Amino acid sequence: MRKERVLAVIMSVLMALSMLPITVFAAETTALNGKLNIQGIAAEGKTLSADFKEVNTEGMTEDDVPNLWSRKTLDDEEAAENAGETPELKELGKEKTYTVTQEDIGSKIVLTITGKEENGYSGTLTVTSDEVVDAESGAALEAAAEAQKEDASEETGEDQ
């Protein structure tokens, strides 16, 4: 009789546990949100990196999400769009930074980060660069950006 009671108690506990929602046992994950940016100029020889300033996931570091760098050409994009499909991207690397090569000229660089559930994050954020230019054009763009930054700092300095 005693064995039957012990078995009944065990079965009752198991039945009660089976009625609890699964979320009680699952680790809580936070969905990635906000705006991912690419830091750097999309020009041959330049190094690009992920800019997390506008990603709104508190406490997240770049180690919590893996990077995936890809290339998207305009021809691939147009062909896929005409066929009603998503363009296939050529994977370039999974490092924290990507150095633009001559092969990238005329295409766009795509950065995708994906939350690791074991780190408490879920979801994906993607950003696409401007069209990649050659090194000479990149130097001109960089000089123009630097001049604009200097002009902005001079204006704020004069107002004070």
Buried (B, 14 or more C-beta within 10 A) or exposed (E): EEEEEEEEEEEEEEEEEEEEEEEEEEEEBBEBEEEBBBEBBBBBEBEBBBBBEEBEBEEBEBEBBBBBBBBBBEEBBEEBEEEEEEBEBBEBEEEEEBBBEEEBBEBBBBBBBBBBEEBBBEBEBEBBBEBBBBBEBBBEBBEEEEEEEEEEEEEEEEEE
